[in-house]
Amino acid sequence: MNVHFKEIITELSGFCNAHYQIKSFGWGDMSTLNTKDHDYPMVWLNPTASNIEGNQFNLNFEMVVVDLLQQNYNNKLDAMNDMLLIGNDVVSEFWEDEDTYGFTLNEDGVPVYPYAYGEDDSFTIGWMFDISLEIPNHLNNCNIPKS
């Protein structure tokens, strides 16, 4: 199975849209993210530096799982807890299921970091997951569209 960037985004989007707690999904450069343009909780994928290792392509993302933080911070503990659980749901879905998706999460683990972002009067809080997807890379110059 040849898996490409578009299929990966589609699969992750489909999972997030089917998840009962995730209200929105997006991807792209984090600098384009606006806290007021989305429903929460939200999953956002930021593609990062990736690499080709012969017959394997490692596609890397920062996956941010966030919720809005109330101005009085009353939901801080619940938001941190719930966003960690939601992120773990995403990791669990794609961990070692290459037969279904054509890619797997890197088996060395998924680093997780606390995440907070604020602009104007909106603040989000949650976790950033460094995800590396391992994809078979069929190196074959016969498939290159050239004359």
C-alpha positions in Angstrom: 0.0 0.0 0.0 1.4 3.4 -1.0 0.5 6.0 1.7 1.0 9.7 1.1 0.7 12.8 3.2 -2.9 13.4 2.0 -4.1 10.0 3.1 -2.4 10.4 6.5 -4.1 13.8 7.1 -7.4 12.3 5.9 -7.1 9.2 8.3 -6.2 11.4 11.3 -9.0 13.8 10.5 -11.5 11.0 10.2 -10.5 9.6 13.5 -10.8 13.0 15.2 -14.1 13.7 13.6 -15.5 10.4 14.9 -14.1 10.8 18.4 -16.9 11.9 20.8 -14.8 14.5 22.7 -12.8 16.1 19.9 -14.8 19.1 18.4 -12.4 20.2 15.7 -9.3 19.1 13.8 -6.8 21.1 11.7 -3.3 21.0 10.4 -0.6 23.3 9.2 1.8 25.8 10.6 1.1 26.6 14.2 1.5 30.3 13.5 -1.7 30.2 11.4 -3.7 28.8 14.4 -6.2 31.3 15.8 -7.9 30.3 19.1 -11.2 32.0 18.2 -11.7 30.1 14.9 -12.2 26.6 16.3 -14.4 24.6 18.6 -12.7 22.9 21.6 -11.3 20.4 22.4 -9.2 20.5 19.3 -6.5 18.4 17.7 -4.0 20.3 15.5 -1.2 18.7 13.4 1.9 20.7 12.6 4.2 18.9 10.1 7.9 19.1 11.1 11.2 18.0 9.7 11.0 14.5 8.4 13.4 12.1 6.8 13.8 9.2 4.3 15.8 6.2 5.5 15.9 4.0 2.4 12.8 2.0 2.2 11.2 3.9 5.1 9.9 7.4 5.2 9.5 9.0 8.7 6.9 11.7 8.6 7.0 13.8 11.8 4.3 16.0 13.4 3.7 18.0 16.5 0.2 17.0 17.5 -1.4 19.6 19.8 -4.4 18.5 21.8 -5.9 21.6 23.6 -9.0 23.0 25.3 -10.0 26.5 26.1 -8.8 27.6 29.6 -11.5 29.4 31.6 -10.5 33.0 32.6 -10.6 31.9 36.3 -8.5 28.8 35.6 -11.1 26.6 37.2 -10.8 24.0 34.5 -7.0 23.8 34.3 -6.6 20.5 36.0 -9.5 18.9 34.1 -8.4 20.3 30.8 -4.8 19.0 31.3 -6.1 15.6 32.3 -8.7 15.3 29.5 -6.3 16.5 26.7 -3.7 13.9 27.8 -6.4 11.2 27.6 -7.6 12.4 24.2 -4.1 12.5 22.8 -3.5 9.0 24.1 -6.7 7.9 22.3 -5.1 9.1 19.0 -1.8 7.4 19.7 -3.6 4.2 20.7 -5.6 4.2 17.4 -2.6 4.4 15.2 -0.1 2.4 17.2 1.0 -0.7 15.3 -2.0 -0.9 13.0 -0.2 -0.8 9.7 -2.6 -3.4 8.2 -5.4 -0.9 8.4 -3.7 2.4 7.7 -0.5 1.6 5.9 1.7 3.4 8.5 2.6 3.0 12.1 3.7 5.3 14.9 7.4 5.0 15.7 7.8 2.2 18.2 10.4 4.1 20.2 7.6 6.0 21.9 5.9 9.4 21.6 7.3 12.3 23.6 4.6 14.4 25.3 5.0 18.0 26.6 2.7 20.4 28.4 1.4 23.1 26.0 -0.2 26.5 26.6 -1.0 29.3 24.2 -2.8 32.6 24.6 -3.8 35.5 22.5 -6.0 38.4 23.5 -8.5 37.0 26.0 -8.4 33.4 24.8 -6.1 30.8 26.2 -5.6 27.1 25.3 -4.0 24.5 27.4 -3.2 20.8 26.8 -0.4 18.7 25.5 1.9 18.5 22.5 2.8 15.0 21.2 5.8 14.5 19.0 4.6 11.9 16.5 6.8 10.1 14.0 4.9 8.0 11.5 6.8 5.2 9.8 5.7 4.7 6.2 7.0 2.2 3.6 8.9 4.1 1.0 8.9 2.3 -2.4 12.1 3.8 -3.9 11.8 3.0 -7.6 13.0 5.4 -10.3 10.7 3.6 -12.8 7.7 5.3 -11.1 9.0 8.8 -11.6 6.8 10.8 -14.0 9.5 11.8 -16.5 10.2 11.3 -20.2 
